[in-house]
Amino acid sequence: MKPVVLLVGRLPDVIENVAKQLEDLPIQWLGAHNRKEVVRQLKAEPNIRCVVIGAGLDDIVRGDLVGVIATHRPDICIHLKDRASGPAGMAPFVRRVVSVEAIHETSS
């Protein structure tokens, strides 16, 4: 079974674009763009290994999401993308995160 990674971003197509750029990785991608969707995904999918939150969301929203995720799933890591690398930096950031968090963990 593939590890599951939840991508949270402001624009719905960010999820599709990132997953498409990283289709070579053995990951099942889930996406969310607001609090309600994050909670729904966390409740619906018990196999989420980590969450990556994009930089396009406001800091208050990102902070709220960290709290929501930690409350619902204290067993998973939460990664916040930096703003300096811009939208083009999302896929490389996600690749680095899942290579350590999800893929390495599965092969151990």
C-alpha positions in Angstrom: 0.0 0.0 0.0 1.3 3.4 -1.0 2.0 6.0 1.8 -0.6 8.8 1.8 0.5 12.5 1.8 -2.0 15.4 2.3 -1.1 18.5 0.4 -2.8 21.7 1.6 -2.8 24.7 -0.7 -4.7 27.8 -1.6 -5.4 26.9 -5.2 -7.0 23.6 -6.1 -4.8 23.2 -9.2 -1.6 23.4 -7.0 -2.5 19.9 -5.7 -3.0 18.6 -9.2 0.2 20.2 -10.5 2.4 19.0 -7.6 1.0 15.5 -7.8 1.5 15.4 -11.6 5.1 16.6 -11.2 5.8 14.0 -8.6 4.0 11.0 -10.2 7.2 9.1 -10.2 7.0 8.8 -6.4 5.2 5.9 -4.8 2.7 8.1 -3.0 -1.0 8.4 -2.9 -1.8 12.2 -2.9 -4.7 13.8 -1.2 -5.5 17.5 -1.4 -7.3 20.1 0.6 -7.6 23.9 0.4 -9.4 24.9 3.6 -10.0 23.8 7.2 -13.1 21.9 6.5 -11.4 19.8 3.8 -8.4 19.2 5.9 -10.6 17.8 8.8 -12.6 15.7 6.3 -9.4 14.2 4.8 -7.9 13.5 8.3 -11.0 11.7 9.4 -11.5 9.8 6.2 -7.9 8.6 5.6 -6.2 6.9 8.6 -3.0 6.2 6.5 -1.9 9.8 6.1 1.9 9.9 6.8 2.5 13.6 6.7 0.9 16.9 5.7 2.5 19.6 3.6 1.0 23.1 3.8 1.8 25.5 1.0 3.0 29.1 1.4 0.1 30.7 -0.4 -2.1 30.5 2.6 -2.2 33.4 5.2 -0.1 32.8 8.3 -3.2 32.9 10.5 -4.8 30.2 8.4 -1.6 28.1 8.4 -1.3 28.4 12.2 -5.0 27.3 12.5 -4.4 24.3 10.3 -1.4 23.3 12.3 -3.5 23.3 15.4 -6.4 21.4 13.7 -4.1 18.8 12.3 -2.2 18.3 15.6 -5.5 18.0 17.4 -7.0 15.4 15.1 -3.8 13.5 14.2 -0.9 14.1 16.7 0.9 11.1 15.1 1.8 12.8 11.8 4.4 15.4 10.9 3.3 18.8 9.5 5.6 20.6 7.1 5.2 24.3 6.1 6.7 25.4 2.8 8.7 28.6 2.8 7.6 31.7 0.8 11.0 32.6 -0.6 11.1 29.8 -3.2 7.7 30.8 -4.7 5.1 28.6 -6.2 7.8 26.8 -8.3 9.4 25.6 -5.1 6.4 23.6 -4.0 7.1 20.4 -5.9 10.8 20.2 -4.9 9.9 20.9 -1.3 7.3 18.1 -1.3 9.7 15.7 -3.0 12.3 16.3 -0.2 9.7 16.0 2.5 8.1 12.8 1.3 11.5 11.2 0.5 12.3 11.4 4.2 8.9 11.2 5.8 6.9 8.7 3.7 9.2 6.8 1.4 12.1 6.2 3.7 9.7 5.2 6.5 8.1 2.5 4.3 11.4 1.0 3.2 12.8 0.8 6.7 
